Amino acid sequence: MPPEIISIYGSPRRKGNTAILTQEAVRGARDAGAGVEEFVLRDLKISPCLEIYACRKKGECAIKDDFQMLRDKMLAAKGLIISSPVFFYSVSAHTKILMDRFQSLWVRKYWIDQIPHEAQNYNRKALFVSVGATHGKMLFNGVRLSMKYFLDTLDAALWRTLTYRGIDLEGEIKTHPGYLKEAYTAGKELAETVL
Ligand SMILES: Cc1cc2nc3c(=O)[nH]c(=O)nc-3n(C[C@H](O)[C@H](O)[C@H](O)COP(=O)(O)O)c2cc1C
């Protein structure tokens, strides 16, 4: 049986703030009985999209690397836990590279299969976790929009977003036990929703 939840770590920092929060969410999901498989994007070999549109034929990306493996794992799952820090009001480069490769699924969905935008069938749910150092009102606007439209390509709804401002140093999030608890609970509730 494939794991019910796939967890993706988008920060280059292995012990960074989003990684710590994501580990808590994974712990919560496992405590609720879900199988969770974790992937750290910096450990995978995934090329950026080269915009050659070979995917126009069958919705299949022509670049063969770890993308296909991760895509298939994500498509076999019911829940996703994805995290990225805010980097210049966007997601991290590792996360963005993964997102862009899903253009092949966008092509399959909207150009090949011609699914009408109003006939969406979101059969996956995603928990998105993000952290930024500053406090601006619009700090998470960019990452939230990128995540929402990326998730659409794999018929996943942005089920819940956890965002934390004013957190910069590696591991600083640990000084906020309430945030860790929130991540644990979100992971648990995601599992309860998809199981
Ligand atoms: C390349 C880079 C760009 C960043 N851009 C922003 C930014 O636009 N806004 C912000 O508030 N923080 C920014 N930060 C700070 C990170 O979001 C912050 O340190 C966060 O806690 C890192 O999370 P992590 O430990 O999970 O990697 C940036 C950090 C780096 C390294």
The ligand as an SDF file (V2000), in Angstrom:
LIG
                    3D

 31 33  0  0  0  0  0  0  0  0999 V2000
   17.6260   33.6780   -0.2040 C   0  0  0  0  0  0  0  0  0  0  0  0
   16.7710   34.1240    0.9400 C   0  0  0  0  0  0  0  0  0  0  0  0
   15.7340   34.9960    0.7010 C   0  0  0  0  0  0  0  0  0  0  0  0
   14.8850   35.3820    1.7400 C   0  0  0  0  0  0  0  0  0  0  0  0
   13.8420   36.2200    1.4650 N   0  0  0  0  0  0  0  0  0  0  0  0
   13.0030   36.6050    2.4620 C   0  0  0  0  0  0  0  0  0  0  0  0
   11.9070   37.4690    2.1970 C   0  0  0  0  0  0  0  0  0  0  0  0
   11.6510   37.9010    1.0810 O   0  0  0  0  0  0  0  0  0  0  0  0
   11.1090   37.8270    3.2290 N   0  0  0  0  0  0  0  0  0  0  0  0
   11.3340   37.3830    4.5070 C   0  0  0  0  0  0  0  0  0  0  0  0
   10.5850   37.7460    5.4190 O   0  0  0  0  0  0  0  0  0  0  0  0
   12.3500   36.5220    4.7830 N   0  0  0  0  0  0  0  0  0  0  0  0
   13.2050   36.1270    3.7960 C   0  0  0  0  0  0  0  0  0  0  0  0
   14.2380   35.2650    4.0730 N   0  0  0  0  0  0  0  0  0  0  0  0
   14.3940   34.7020    5.4370 C   0  0  0  0  0  0  0  0  0  0  0  0
   13.7880   33.2860    5.5990 C   0  0  0  0  0  0  0  0  0  0  0  0
   12.4590   33.2480    5.1300 O   0  0  0  0  0  0  0  0  0  0  0  0
   13.8140   32.8840    7.0850 C   0  0  0  0  0  0  0  0  0  0  0  0
   15.1450   32.8540    7.5280 O   0  0  0  0  0  0  0  0  0  0  0  0
   13.1590   31.5560    7.3610 C   0  0  0  0  0  0  0  0  0  0  0  0
   13.0700   31.3810    8.7620 O   0  0  0  0  0  0  0  0  0  0  0  0
   13.9510   30.3980    6.7680 C   0  0  0  0  0  0  0  0  0  0  0  0
   13.2460   29.1820    6.9610 O   0  0  0  0  0  0  0  0  0  0  0  0
   14.0360   27.7770    6.9750 P   0  0  0  0  0  0  0  0  0  0  0  0
   14.8690   27.7670    8.2170 O   0  0  0  0  0  0  0  0  0  0  0  0
   12.9840   26.7500    6.9790 O   0  0  0  0  0  0  0  0  0  0  0  0
   14.8610   27.7450    5.7240 O   0  0  0  0  0  0  0  0  0  0  0  0
   15.1190   34.8970    3.0640 C   0  0  0  0  0  0  0  0  0  0  0  0
   16.2080   34.0320    3.3010 C   0  0  0  0  0  0  0  0  0  0  0  0
   17.0290   33.6640    2.2560 C   0  0  0  0  0  0  0  0  0  0  0  0
   18.1760   32.7130    2.5390 C   0  0  0  0  0  0  0  0  0  0  0  0
  1  2  1  0
  2  3  1  0
  2 30  2  0
  3  4  2  0
  4  5  1  0
  4 28  1  0
  5  6  2  0
  6  7  1  0
  6 13  1  0
  7  8  2  0
  7  9  1  0
  9 10  1  0
 10 11  2  0
 10 12  1  0
 12 13  2  0
 13 14  1  0
 14 15  1  0
 14 28  1  0
 15 16  1  0
 16 17  1  0
 16 18  1  0
 18 19  1  0
 18 20  1  0
 20 21  1  0
 20 22  1  0
 22 23  1  0
 23 24  1  0
 24 25  2  0
 24 26  1  0
 24 27  1  0
 28 29  2  0
 29 30  1  0
 30 31  1  0
M  END
$$$$
